[in-house]
Amino acid sequence: MRRLLPSALALLTLALSALAASAAAQSPDTVPLAPAERDRLVARTAELVQVHYVLPTQADAIAAHLRARLRDGAYAGIETADALRTQLEQDLQSVSQDRHLLVGFSREPLPQPADAQAAAAAQAQMKRQYVRFNHCFYKAERMAGNVGYIDLRCFDKPEALAATAAAAFAFLAHTDALIVDLRQNGGGWPAGVAQVSSHLLEGKVHLNDVLHREGNRVESHWTRAELAGPRYLNRPVYVLTSSQTFSGGEEFAYNLHALKRARIVGERTKGGAHPSSNHRLNDHLEVTIPFARSVNPITRTNWEGTGVVPDLPASADEALGVAHLAALRELVGKDSDPVTMGDVSAAIEAAEAAMASAGARK
């Protein structure tokens, strides 16, 4: 399966990923690795990267580095699968710095590629978790001063998230500005990014091209010309980011910024613009290899390695307050109704006081 994140579980929320990581950290290193198998896994990883990695020249360099490390005995002292995972991933990224180029470890045996039943069970589990986490829409609320807020943690497939996205935007349809919070967004499906973006743009808009190494294929992503739900147009949009915003979350922010549809508030994002897929190495290890790269139709580049740079820099903790105050100030004078003006003024005073109080506590 090809996707933006390194595993099915990683397509869920960061909270779920953190829970899994915590459980793994508490378990002992119980999967021994024989020297011959260890060396085979390193050699196999080099082979897979050389064949599949999105940038052929860099793929050759990464593979050569792994083979040199193997010849030099760099892996000789490694006796467990999860220890190999750590060293192998470090060596891969020492050449590429590609945050989608990862090695995964599972204490439970990974399904065999030909095991259709296991693959179906994994897909069903992923779908259940997406549903349980409301297709990544954690919160939608109306803030003071009639500013809308959506906490969006990932991007499900478009057909799955469409109704929830439509409901969120319908709930906030009468607000005067919108904040989309991606501070804990780890990515997801590119088509899901396009589905949500469709609510913020009019008509059919070209968002992103994904250029595949294999066959030089181009996969284009556009907003939906027809949308079952309201569009949020002609009003300010702010997007919150953190250093943990990744992959599809970065694409959402990058696209809207390039289109001048949103202001980015927060921290520079993580910097991963290469869709990737998993390759099973053995019962306990798999390598995630980027097979394509994103190209924005406006900038003709992407956010790989650089991240998305905010318009209004702020710490992740302060980003919401900064964006809320900026949105409120942008609304001043846009409506001459005395009640509206009073509501916005009161909200600005409260937001300024809250930020001053937070600053004083530091």
Summary of the structure (lengths in Angstrom):
residues: 362
radius of gyration: 22.4
end to end distance: 46.1
largest distance: 77.9
contacts: 1232
relative contact order: 0.14
helix: 44%
strand: 18%
